[in-house]
Amino acid sequence: MIKNYFLIAIRSFRRNKAFALINILGLSIGLSAALVIYLIVHHELNYETHWKDKDRIYRVVSNMHFPDQDFKNSGVPGPMPQAMRKDIPGIEESTWFWVQDECKVTLPINSEKPVVFKKQDKIVLADEHYFRLFPYQWIAGSPETALNAPQKVVLTESRAKQYFPGLQPNAVIGQVLTYDDSLSAMVSGIVMDIQEVTDFTFREFISIATFSEALKEHGIEEWGSVSSASQFFIKLDKETSPKKIDAKFPAFRKAHSQPNDYLTTEHFLQPLLDIHFNQDFDNFDQRLGHKPTLYGLLAVGVFLLILGCINFINLTTAQATQRAKEIGIRKTMGSSRWHLILQFLSETLLITLLATVVSIVLTPLILKIFSDFIPEGLHFDFQEQPGLFLFIPILLLIVSFASGFYPALVLSKYKPVTVLKNVVHTNSAASRKAWVRKSLTVSQFVIAQFFIIATVVVAKQISFTLNKDLGFRKEAIINFTVPYSDDHHDIKKFVLQEKLKSIPEIQKISLAGSPPSSSSISIQSMKFIKDGKEIETSVEIKQADTNYIKLYNMKLVAGRNLEQSDTLREYLVNESLVKFLGYRDPSEIIGKGIEAGKFKIPIVGVLADVHTKSLHEVIHPVAFKCQASGHRTFHIALKPADGKNTWATGIAKMQTAWKELYPEDEFKYSFLDESIAKFYKKEQDTARLLNWCTCLSILISCLGLLGLVIYTTNQRTKEIGVRKVLGASIAQIVSLISKDFMRLVILAFVITVPLAWLAMHDWLENFAYRTNISWWVFVISGFLMCLIALLVLSIQTIRSARANPVKALRTE
């Protein structure tokens, strides 16, 4: 019987090739989107799920309270791990490690010229407990002794092969590596690289005791110093809850507070499985996940599947009368209603199966198109992702049932007597006005128009953020940073500065700290005495020299510019700080002193507010200072490009000057406007996703509309012929057939407008500075959808209206 069902289904497809093709295409688009979204969501939600006892592992994090804001940090003070092990019960295991910056690694292999790796990353300085809390698979060495003393290092298999190609793991044990030409460590173990999805992508584990002296420069012995590089993980015993540990932190911190602590720091536990998604803390400089985006992707996948299912339901129910006689004969021959339902569901299953095959072929192509949006390492592979063997059949069955069950009920309810007397055809006019089909069509266009409006609003906000005046010049400026030197009077950077001055393509040069708008942040608590009252606030600190203000065309509203100095002598502050301190006239604050630590520093000038962060955040108090000895970042304003002076020529000359002074270091530069644009990568990714979703939803909706128009014009062939004979023009006939469908599109627009406004208004709330949702956004979106629908309708209606009426009237 099952075989018979599928044979009948194949015959039905042959008779209705256009409708079958539309259904397959619509469903395959929805299924492809569902597959890609499943891969992304499955990948993101699998971070850190492979660790043993993952539900009992937590990271200790910090929240530093400044006078008017909090600053969250994923690190802990250096003395804290040992103190917690001693003072707080309920901790089964713990590990403290330091995430190391890039290192120069030298392999003094027995040769005259050692092998040098200039910049090696993914290195951590770990204590002897690391591999007890995070168990790896060991190839050589022992986890008990691998990091229990200074001058020891454990490598992953990939890093061992990079350093010692051709050597077996046991032969690598005992080899010596030198870090930054100062510290050496002997290889004490080789572990397998983690194959599962994780943010713990470290490849080199050096015993933390090896760098004990070097870490002292980072304040590792001070309770008041918190660095995100200092990571402390604990595993609680089975009887201890995280709330119990959190409750102990206030008293613990108070017991270890110092008399000169100028800010309050609290600590709490962050679950291991939360690390990849929590936007408040970093995850070892890896890409953070974003759960709202995942939920948005799931919604998109559901919408596209719904669109495909609506197409199928509309086209199948529209063709119901064409199969009425078949149904009547089957019922007369003894078929029950449930047999007919199974017949029609089998047809749906076959179409969905064909659409699934098409979607499997399309999925790798979609992943390639979105390669810069999709997480690195994500790909479509049944062998590595066995969950697909379960997901695809479940998806296939759900879509088949959702698409086919209602049409099956409609088709199977016909009564044999009515059908065989041909009475069913008298209801064709009513069927054209069926409220279910119209409701589903409206739903399709509601989704499509929602995507259009969302796309326009997101594009408008991105354009606003990228073109808004930030209070400083950002065009034609490049930045690059010289290598760090312990010598604050490093002469090389000043020599480079003199060399750059001779390059004609350069307009201005500044040697300072980070650009005005940067992801790097330095915050300091400051006190100000006004009318005998102490005012304390947190202030963002920016390093600048005299040329910095001029190069970035920052507006000085009171006082004077900074003077060049190797030591801190004066501050420039922004208008936000002036207003916070209660001054209406910026000139009133000139000459006043502001306390930073033990010193009282005079304010010599006030700058107009500039955006130092993305437009998601409001402008906070900022102070600019000059301490030239510590400046390492060059800011280069380029002259306008012309036939003689080009930016490429100027950059090439800068690189030549760089290589003369830093031959072993790569010349890396960035354009400031491009760096600022990266602040909004998430929004740009959202825009790309919406563009594709809009195109796909419009395509699916228009395919369904085209199918309904084809069916309608076929049903009204004689009516069209009679109207032409009676003198109706092509335009009148096209208008007659199209107006019912256009009413549905307009109704969908009316329903969509308030829904889209609410959703996009909520999205824009994420920005402190945002564009308006203008009335023309809705007008353009509605006009665009009506125009597209009208073009699709015209494809078939004009063709039908131009047909020879004689042929139409001869049809039976």
TAGI-V111855 format. One record per helix or strand of 2 or more residues. SS is the DSSP state (@ for helix, = for strand). FROM is the first residue (numbers start at 1). TO is the last residue. If there is no record, write none. Layout:
ss=<SS | SS>
from=<FROM | FROM>
to=<TO | TO>
This chain:
ss=<@ | @ | @ | = | = | @ | = | = | = | = | @ | = | = | @ | @ | = | = | = | @ | = | @ | = | @ | @ | @ | @ | @ | @ | @ | @ | = | @ | = | = | = | @ | = | = | @ | @ | = | = | = | @ | = | @ | = | @ | @ | @ | @ | @>
from=<2 | 17 | 54 | 57 | 70 | 80 | 91 | 103 | 115 | 123 | 130 | 138 | 152 | 157 | 169 | 176 | 183 | 204 | 208 | 230 | 242 | 264 | 272 | 291 | 320 | 337 | 388 | 416 | 423 | 435 | 477 | 491 | 506 | 523 | 533 | 546 | 556 | 570 | 575 | 586 | 593 | 599 | 622 | 628 | 633 | 647 | 670 | 672 | 717 | 730 | 775 | 805>
to=<15 | 45 | 56 | 65 | 73 | 87 | 99 | 107 | 120 | 126 | 133 | 141 | 156 | 163 | 172 | 179 | 191 | 207 | 218 | 236 | 255 | 271 | 274 | 318 | 332 | 369 | 412 | 420 | 432 | 467 | 481 | 501 | 512 | 530 | 543 | 551 | 559 | 574 | 580 | 589 | 596 | 607 | 625 | 630 | 638 | 661 | 671 | 715 | 725 | 764 | 801 | 810>
